Amino acid sequence: MVVAERKSKEVRREEILDAALIVFAEQGLHGGSTDEIARRAGISQPYVFRLFGTKKGLYLALVTRCFRQTLELMQRATEGKRGEEALRAIGTAYGELLESDRLYLRAQMQAYAASEDPDIAAVVRNGYGDLVTYAERVSGAPAEEISRFFAQGMLLNVLASMGATTEAWGQRLVEGCKPD
């Protein structure tokens, strides 16, 4: 007889967030359904609501997790680094993420688009603010340099989200974002 292992609430929560990442990245907050998320996670829809309360609660948890993971990526990239070296390391790590995980990028872009909702906007602002604050702290760079760094990052997000990095003009813009 095969005995199914019972998963903890925390493991199930992460599985639901993994499924939600796929659904919301592809369909956005309003297009994605909790029923599809539950099916992808292999659980019942009521269990999604038991853990997250509402579809919006699930979305807020997903956006929070995405920003936390981005901050953790930045922290790993900058271990033992400061100043310009730290910013370059963040840029390189983030660029590799964009190239390797378009799903993550699409989810991020969907979060910006869903920011017409004040609760979602607050989570996005707080998460993005944490990224800016960390980059400022680890690099010690002035506001103008931090602004350019994040502006270039957003340009790369937009180029990657539309698949323009393979176009000649897109490649020129990408090259223009690379440090000297």
C-alpha positions in Angstrom: 0.0 0.0 0.0 1.3 3.4 -1.0 0.9 6.0 1.7 0.6 9.6 0.6 2.8 12.0 2.5 0.8 14.8 4.1 2.3 18.2 3.3 2.6 21.0 5.7 0.6 24.2 5.4 3.8 26.1 4.5 4.7 23.6 1.7 1.2 23.8 0.3 1.4 27.6 0.5 4.5 27.6 -1.6 3.1 25.2 -4.1 0.0 27.4 -4.5 2.3 30.5 -4.9 4.3 28.6 -7.6 1.0 27.8 -9.4 -0.2 31.3 -9.0 3.0 32.7 -10.5 2.3 30.8 -13.7 -1.4 31.7 -13.9 -1.0 35.3 -13.0 2.1 35.9 -15.1 0.2 34.5 -18.1 -3.3 36.0 -17.5 -2.9 38.8 -14.9 -4.8 39.3 -11.7 -8.2 39.7 -13.4 -7.8 37.0 -16.0 -6.3 34.3 -13.8 -8.6 32.1 -11.9 -8.2 30.5 -8.4 -9.8 27.4 -9.9 -6.9 27.0 -12.4 -4.4 27.8 -9.7 -5.8 25.1 -7.4 -5.8 22.6 -10.3 -2.1 23.4 -11.0 -1.2 23.0 -7.3 -3.2 19.7 -7.1 -5.5 21.0 -4.3 -9.1 22.1 -3.9 -10.1 25.7 -4.6 -11.5 26.1 -1.0 -8.0 25.3 0.3 -6.6 28.2 -1.6 -9.2 30.5 0.1 -8.5 28.9 3.5 -4.8 29.8 3.1 -5.1 33.2 1.4 -8.6 34.4 2.2 -9.3 35.9 -1.3 -7.9 35.9 -4.8 -6.5 39.4 -4.1 -4.9 38.1 -0.9 -3.2 35.3 -2.9 -2.1 37.9 -5.5 -0.7 40.2 -2.7 1.2 37.2 -1.2 2.6 36.4 -4.7 3.8 40.0 -5.4 5.3 40.2 -1.9 7.2 36.9 -2.5 8.4 38.1 -5.9 9.9 41.3 -4.4 11.4 39.4 -1.5 13.0 36.9 -4.0 14.4 39.8 -6.0 15.9 41.4 -2.9 17.4 38.1 -1.9 18.9 37.8 -5.4 20.5 41.2 -5.0 21.8 40.3 -1.5 23.4 37.1 -2.8 24.9 38.9 -5.8 26.5 41.6 -3.6 28.1 39.3 -0.9 31.5 40.8 -0.1 31.0 43.7 -2.6 30.4 47.4 -2.2 30.2 50.5 -4.4 30.1 50.3 -8.1 31.1 46.6 -7.9 27.9 45.9 -6.0 25.7 47.6 -8.6 27.4 45.7 -11.4 26.8 42.5 -9.6 23.1 43.3 -9.0 22.8 44.2 -12.7 24.4 41.0 -13.9 22.4 38.8 -11.6 19.1 40.5 -12.6 20.0 40.3 -16.3 20.6 36.6 -15.9 17.3 36.2 -14.2 15.5 38.1 -17.0 17.2 35.8 -19.6 16.4 32.6 -17.7 12.9 33.2 -16.3 10.5 35.1 -18.5 7.6 33.9 -16.3 9.1 35.8 -13.4 9.4 38.9 -15.6 5.8 38.6 -16.9 4.6 38.3 -13.3 6.5 41.4 -12.4 5.0 43.4 -15.3 1.5 42.2 -14.3 2.1 43.5 -10.8 2.9 46.9 -12.1 -0.2 46.8 -14.4 -2.4 45.7 -11.4 -1.3 48.7 -9.4 -4.6 50.5 -10.1 -5.7 48.7 -6.9 -4.4 50.7 -3.9 -3.6 47.6 -1.9 -1.5 46.1 -4.7 0.1 49.5 -5.4 1.2 49.7 -1.8 2.8 46.3 -1.9 4.5 47.1 -5.2 5.7 50.5 -3.9 7.0 48.9 -0.7 8.8 46.1 -2.5 10.3 48.3 -5.1 11.3 50.8 -2.4 13.1 48.0 -0.5 15.1 47.2 -3.7 16.1 50.9 -4.1 17.0 51.3 -0.5 19.2 48.1 -0.6 21.0 49.3 -3.8 21.6 52.7 -2.2 23.0 51.2 1.0 25.2 48.6 -0.6 26.6 50.9 -3.3 26.7 54.2 -1.6 25.9 55.7 -5.0 24.3 59.1 -5.3 20.7 59.5 -6.2 21.4 60.2 -9.9 23.4 57.0 -10.3 20.7 54.9 -8.5 18.0 56.5 -10.7 19.9 55.6 -13.9 20.5 52.1 -12.6 16.8 51.5 -12.0 15.8 53.3 -15.2 18.0 51.0 -17.2 16.6 48.0 -15.3 13.1 49.0 -16.2 14.1 49.5 -19.8 15.5 46.0 -19.8 12.2 44.7 -18.3 10.2 46.3 -21.0 12.5 45.1 -23.8 12.5 41.5 -22.4 8.7 41.5 -21.8 8.1 42.3 -25.5 10.8 40.0 -26.7 12.7 42.9 -28.3 16.1 41.8 -27.1 16.5 39.8 -30.3 15.8 42.8 -32.5 18.8 44.8 -33.7 17.4 48.0 -32.2 16.7 46.2 -28.9 20.2 44.7 -28.8 21.6 48.3 -29.2 19.5 49.4 -26.2 20.7 46.4 -24.2 24.3 47.1 -25.1 23.8 50.8 -24.1 22.7 49.6 -20.6 25.9 47.6 -20.0 28.6 49.3 -17.9 31.8 50.5 -19.6 
